[in-house]
Amino acid sequence: MKIGVRTHNGEERRLILAEQLGAQGGSIWAWALPGFRENCVPDLDGIYQMRERFEAHNLALTGIGLGADCLKNQLLGLPERDREIDNVCETIRRIGQVYKDKPAAESPVIILDQRVTYWAKGGWTGGARVLGRGGVLFYDFDASRDAHLQDAPAGHVSLEEVWERIAYLYERIVPVAEEADIRLATHPDDPPLPEYRGAAHALNSLAGFKKLFEMFPSPYNGMLLCLGCMQEAGEDPIQVIRYFGKQNRIFYVHFRNVKGRVPHYTEVFPNLGDLDMVQAIKAFWEVGYQGFLVPDHQFGILGDDDWNTISRAWQIGYITALIQATAPS
């Protein structure tokens, strides 16, 4: 197993810090690539340059996240989605072209997020910050805090409609991913409520991802396993690791911990949450996972910078120690 980081934009300083902290790879948002903000398709030369920038620091470009306005109409089920899906397909093809010398397992995954409220006008409100030890700021979600939000920015979307939209997207992009030799890693719904601001959630459980993979059984269709989301949803993350790990469906991991579950939970340092992270690491070894573990959301620590380097360094050190301490002899 390896450690990755979320660089967001591939900034040089962040890559230097990632290398110094001992990470082996990092992800970006697609908007960090030239051409994407303007056309929702990255320039081919820009992808090459980003790959070279990461590799100059002994880092793999591990994942490229899609979202924002470049998937808005797809998420909302509007007619303009066909153009957006064409752009997604072309993005996958271009990334595949840049990494044609690498097998899929060593190429960046395309990170997909199917929250219909996330990119809509008014979008996902997130949560609040609460005080932890010594005044550190933890992320806290309480559904009652959002109870007044009745605007339903995506409209009232039934579970059946959500699955129809997912199918409309995946039946078009999965064959392109197969041809390009690029894997698709789908992020769970977050917050993993049955419904959020009028929209049903389909990918908020083991059962939801099981259905996704039954609908599209391609080996290029997998998941970004966010341990926090599964914990928040009330699932047993160890069971999720074993179930999908044995099927080689886990392409990427957000390694974080929480206390509580929906409708109220707090993200905390990995050693303070409800999930036994030692057992989680052991489960990843058990299923033969060889991909990246990524410290996900960061905490508000006194004196930290805009990339939360102190928080990130703490988590990288923790994960490094877990990997070393549990590695099979």
C-alpha positions as CSV (number, residue, x, y, z in Angstrom):
1,M,0.0,0.0,0.0
2,K,1.0,3.6,-0.7
3,I,0.1,7.0,0.6
4,G,-1.4,9.7,-1.6
5,V,-2.4,13.2,-0.9
6,R,-5.0,15.6,-2.2
7,T,-3.0,18.4,-3.8
8,H,-6.2,19.9,-5.4
9,N,-4.2,21.9,-8.0
10,G,-0.8,20.3,-8.3
11,E,0.9,23.4,-7.0
12,E,4.7,23.0,-7.0
13,R,5.0,23.8,-3.3
14,R,2.5,21.2,-2.4
15,L,4.3,18.6,-4.4
16,I,7.5,19.4,-2.7
17,L,5.9,19.1,0.7
18,A,4.2,15.8,-0.3
19,E,7.5,14.4,-1.3
20,Q,9.2,15.6,1.9
21,L,6.4,14.1,4.0
22,G,6.8,10.7,2.4
23,A,3.8,10.4,0.1
24,Q,4.1,8.5,-3.1
25,G,1.4,10.2,-5.1
26,G,-1.3,12.8,-5.2
27,S,-4.6,13.8,-6.9
28,I,-5.9,17.0,-8.5
29,W,-9.2,18.4,-9.6
30,A,-9.6,18.4,-13.3
31,W,-10.0,22.2,-13.2
32,A,-6.3,22.4,-12.4
33,L,-5.5,21.2,-15.9
34,P,-5.2,23.9,-18.6
35,G,-8.4,24.1,-20.8
36,F,-10.7,22.4,-18.4
37,R,-12.3,25.5,-16.9
38,E,-13.0,27.0,-20.3
39,N,-14.0,23.8,-22.2
40,C,-14.6,21.1,-19.6
41,V,-11.9,19.1,-21.5
42,P,-8.3,19.4,-20.5
43,D,-5.6,20.3,-23.0
44,L,-3.5,17.3,-24.0
45,D,-0.3,19.1,-23.4
46,G,-1.5,20.2,-20.0
47,I,-2.0,16.6,-18.9
48,Y,1.5,15.7,-20.1
49,Q,2.9,18.7,-18.2
50,M,1.0,17.7,-15.0
51,R,2.3,14.2,-15.2
52,E,5.9,15.4,-15.6
53,R,5.5,17.8,-12.7
54,F,4.4,15.1,-10.4
55,E,7.0,12.6,-11.6
56,A,9.8,15.3,-11.1
57,H,9.0,14.9,-7.4
58,N,8.8,11.1,-7.4
59,L,5.1,11.2,-7.2
60,A,2.4,9.5,-9.2
61,L,-0.6,11.4,-10.4
62,T,-3.1,9.2,-8.7
63,G,-6.5,10.6,-9.4
64,I,-8.3,13.4,-11.3
65,G,-11.6,14.6,-9.9
66,L,-14.5,15.6,-12.1
67,G,-17.3,17.8,-11.0
68,A,-18.4,21.4,-10.8
69,D,-20.3,22.9,-13.7
70,C,-18.9,20.3,-16.1
71,L,-21.3,17.7,-14.7
72,K,-24.1,19.9,-13.4
73,N,-26.6,19.2,-16.2
74,Q,-25.9,15.4,-15.9
75,L,-26.5,15.6,-12.2
76,L,-29.7,17.6,-12.7
77,G,-30.9,15.4,-15.5
78,L,-31.2,18.2,-18.0
79,P,-30.9,17.9,-21.8
80,E,-27.5,19.6,-21.9
81,R,-26.0,16.6,-20.2
82,D,-25.2,14.9,-23.5
83,R,-22.6,17.6,-24.3
84,E,-21.2,17.2,-20.8
85,I,-20.9,13.4,-21.1
86,D,-19.1,13.8,-24.4
87,N,-16.6,16.1,-22.6
88,V,-16.1,13.5,-19.9
89,C,-15.5,10.8,-22.5
90,E,-13.0,13.0,-24.3
91,T,-11.3,13.8,-21.0
92,I,-10.9,10.0,-20.3
93,R,-9.5,9.4,-23.8
94,R,-6.9,12.2,-23.4
95,I,-5.8,10.9,-20.0
96,G,-5.6,7.4,-21.5
97,Q,-3.4,8.8,-24.3
98,V,-1.0,10.4,-21.8
99,Y,-0.7,7.2,-19.8
100,K,-0.8,4.7,-22.7
101,D,2.7,3.5,-21.5
102,K,1.3,2.5,-18.1
103,P,-1.2,-0.2,-17.0
104,A,-4.5,1.0,-15.6
105,A,-3.3,0.3,-12.0
106,E,-0.5,2.8,-12.4
107,S,-2.5,5.5,-14.2
108,P,-4.7,8.1,-12.5
109,V,-8.3,7.1,-11.7
110,I,-11.2,9.3,-12.7
111,I,-12.9,10.3,-9.5
112,L,-16.7,10.6,-10.0
113,D,-19.1,12.1,-7.5
114,Q,-22.8,11.6,-8.1
115,R,-24.3,13.9,-5.4
116,V,-27.1,15.7,-7.3
117,T,-27.1,18.5,-4.7
118,Y,-23.3,19.0,-4.6
119,W,-22.8,21.1,-7.7
120,A,-26.3,22.6,-8.1
121,K,-27.1,26.2,-7.4
122,G,-27.2,26.6,-3.6
123,G,-25.4,23.3,-3.5
124,W,-24.1,21.3,-0.6
125,T,-23.8,23.4,2.5
126,G,-21.3,21.2,4.3
127,G,-21.2,21.5,8.1
128,A,-19.8,23.4,11.0
129,R,-16.5,23.4,12.9
130,V,-16.5,22.3,16.5
131,L,-13.7,22.5,19.0
132,G,-11.5,19.5,19.8
133,R,-8.5,19.0,22.0
134,G,-6.5,22.2,22.6
135,G,-8.9,24.1,20.4
136,V,-8.3,22.1,17.2
137,L,-11.2,22.5,14.8
138,F,-13.1,19.4,13.8
139,Y,-15.7,19.1,11.0
140,D,-19.2,18.4,12.4
141,F,-22.3,17.5,10.5
142,D,-25.8,17.6,12.1
143,A,-28.8,17.1,9.8
144,S,-30.9,19.2,12.2
145,R,-28.7,22.2,11.4
146,D,-29.8,21.9,7.8
147,A,-33.4,21.2,8.6
148,H,-34.4,24.7,7.4
149,L,-33.0,24.1,4.0
150,Q,-36.1,23.3,1.9
151,D,-35.0,24.8,-1.4
152,A,-34.2,21.4,-3.0
153,P,-31.6,22.9,-5.5
154,A,-31.8,19.8,-7.7
155,G,-35.6,19.5,-7.4
156,H,-37.3,16.6,-5.7
157,V,-35.5,13.6,-7.2
158,S,-36.7,10.1,-6.4
159,L,-34.4,7.1,-5.9
160,E,-35.5,5.7,-9.2
161,E,-34.7,8.9,-11.0
162,V,-31.2,9.0,-9.4
163,W,-30.5,5.5,-10.6
164,E,-31.7,6.5,-14.1
165,R,-29.3,9.4,-14.2
166,I,-26.4,7.2,-13.0
167,A,-27.2,4.6,-15.6
168,Y,-27.4,7.3,-18.3
169,L,-23.9,8.4,-17.5
170,Y,-22.2,5.1,-16.8
171,E,-23.5,3.3,-19.9
172,R,-21.8,5.9,-22.0
173,I,-18.5,6.4,-20.1
174,V,-17.7,2.8,-19.0
175,P,-16.9,1.6,-22.6
176,V,-14.7,4.6,-23.1
177,A,-12.8,3.9,-19.9
178,E,-12.3,0.3,-21.0
179,E,-10.9,1.4,-24.4
180,A,-8.7,4.1,-22.8
181,D,-7.5,1.7,-20.0
182,I,-8.4,4.2,-17.3
183,R,-10.4,3.2,-14.2
184,L,-13.5,5.0,-12.8
185,A,-13.6,5.5,-9.0
186,T,-17.0,6.6,-7.7
187,H,-17.2,8.5,-4.4
188,P,-20.0,7.7,-2.0
189,D,-22.8,10.1,-1.2
190,D,-21.8,12.6,1.5
191,P,-23.5,13.2,3.8
192,P,-24.8,9.6,3.4
193,L,-28.4,10.3,4.3
194,P,-31.2,8.5,2.6
195,E,-32.3,11.9,1.2
196,Y,-30.7,15.3,1.3
197,R,-32.4,18.5,0.4
198,G,-35.0,16.8,-1.8
199,A,-32.7,14.4,-3.6
200,A,-32.5,10.7,-2.8
201,H,-29.1,9.1,-2.3
202,A,-28.3,5.9,-4.1
203,L,-24.6,5.5,-3.3
204,N,-24.7,5.7,0.4
205,S,-24.2,2.1,1.4
206,L,-22.7,-1.3,0.6
207,A,-26.0,-2.2,-1.1
208,G,-25.9,0.9,-3.3
209,F,-22.4,0.2,-4.6
210,K,-23.3,-3.5,-5.0
211,K,-26.1,-2.4,-7.3
212,L,-23.8,-0.1,-9.2
213,F,-21.3,-2.9,-9.9
214,E,-24.1,-5.3,-10.8
215,M,-25.4,-2.8,-13.3
216,F,-22.0,-2.1,-14.8
217,P,-19.7,-5.1,-14.0
218,S,-16.8,-3.8,-16.0
219,P,-13.4,-4.2,-14.1
220,Y,-12.9,-0.6,-14.9
221,N,-15.8,0.4,-12.8
222,G,-14.9,0.7,-9.1
223,M,-15.1,2.8,-6.0
224,L,-13.3,5.5,-4.1
225,L,-13.8,3.9,-0.7
226,C,-14.3,6.7,1.8
227,L,-14.0,5.0,5.1
228,G,-15.6,8.0,6.8
229,C,-18.7,8.0,4.6
230,M,-19.2,4.3,5.2
231,Q,-18.8,4.8,8.9
232,E,-21.2,7.8,8.9
233,A,-23.8,5.7,7.0
234,G,-23.8,3.1,9.7
235,E,-22.0,0.5,7.6
236,D,-19.2,-1.7,9.0
237,P,-16.2,-0.4,7.0
238,I,-14.3,-3.6,7.6
239,Q,-17.1,-5.6,6.0
240,V,-17.1,-3.1,3.1
241,I,-13.3,-3.5,2.6
242,R,-13.6,-7.3,2.6
243,Y,-16.6,-7.4,0.3
244,F,-15.4,-5.1,-2.4
245,G,-11.7,-5.7,-1.9
246,K,-12.1,-9.4,-2.7
247,Q,-13.8,-8.3,-6.0
248,N,-11.0,-5.8,-6.8
249,R,-13.5,-3.0,-6.8
250,I,-11.6,-0.7,-4.5
251,F,-9.5,1.7,-6.7
252,Y,-8.8,4.4,-4.2
253,V,-9.2,5.0,-0.4
254,H,-10.0,8.1,1.6
255,F,-8.6,7.1,5.0
256,R,-10.5,9.0,7.7
257,N,-12.4,8.4,10.9
258,V,-15.5,9.8,12.6
259,K,-17.4,9.7,15.8
260,G,-21.1,9.1,15.4
261,R,-23.2,8.4,12.4
262,V,-26.0,10.2,10.5
263,P,-27.8,12.3,11.3
264,H,-25.0,13.6,13.5
265,Y,-21.2,12.9,13.3
266,T,-17.9,14.6,13.8
267,E,-14.7,14.0,11.8
268,V,-11.7,13.5,14.2
269,F,-8.1,12.4,14.1
270,P,-7.9,8.8,12.8
271,N,-7.0,7.4,16.2
272,L,-10.0,9.0,18.0
273,G,-13.0,7.8,15.9
274,D,-15.3,4.8,16.2
275,L,-13.5,2.8,13.6
276,D,-10.5,0.7,14.6
277,M,-8.0,1.9,12.0
278,V,-5.6,-0.9,12.8
279,Q,-8.2,-3.5,11.9
280,A,-9.0,-1.5,8.7
281,I,-5.4,-1.6,7.6
282,K,-5.3,-5.3,8.3
283,A,-8.4,-5.8,6.2
284,F,-6.7,-4.0,3.3
285,W,-3.7,-6.3,3.6
286,E,-6.1,-9.3,3.8
287,V,-7.8,-8.5,0.5
288,G,-4.5,-7.6,-1.2
289,Y,-5.1,-3.9,-1.7
290,Q,-2.1,-2.3,-3.4
291,G,-3.4,1.1,-4.1
292,F,-3.3,4.5,-2.3
293,L,-4.5,5.5,1.1
294,V,-5.3,9.2,1.2
295,P,-5.7,11.3,4.4
296,D,-8.9,13.1,3.3
297,H,-10.4,16.1,5.2
298,Q,-8.0,18.1,7.3
299,F,-8.4,19.7,10.7
300,G,-8.0,23.4,11.8
301,I,-4.7,23.4,13.6
302,L,-3.1,26.6,15.1
303,G,-0.5,28.1,12.7
304,D,-1.4,25.9,9.8
305,D,-1.2,27.1,6.2
306,D,-3.7,27.1,3.3
307,W,-2.9,23.4,2.5
308,N,-3.2,22.3,6.1
309,T,0.3,20.9,6.0
310,I,0.5,20.3,9.8
311,S,-2.7,18.3,9.8
312,R,-1.7,16.5,6.7
313,A,1.7,15.6,8.0
314,W,0.2,14.2,11.2
315,Q,-2.1,11.9,9.2
316,I,0.6,10.8,6.8
317,G,2.9,9.9,9.7
318,Y,0.0,8.0,11.3
319,I,-0.8,6.0,8.2
320,T,2.9,5.3,7.5
321,A,3.2,3.8,11.0
322,L,0.1,1.7,10.5
323,I,1.3,0.3,7.2
324,Q,4.7,-0.6,8.6
325,A,3.4,-2.0,11.9
326,T,0.9,-4.3,10.2
327,A,2.8,-5.4,7.0
328,P,2.8,-9.2,6.6
329,S,6.2,-10.6,7.4
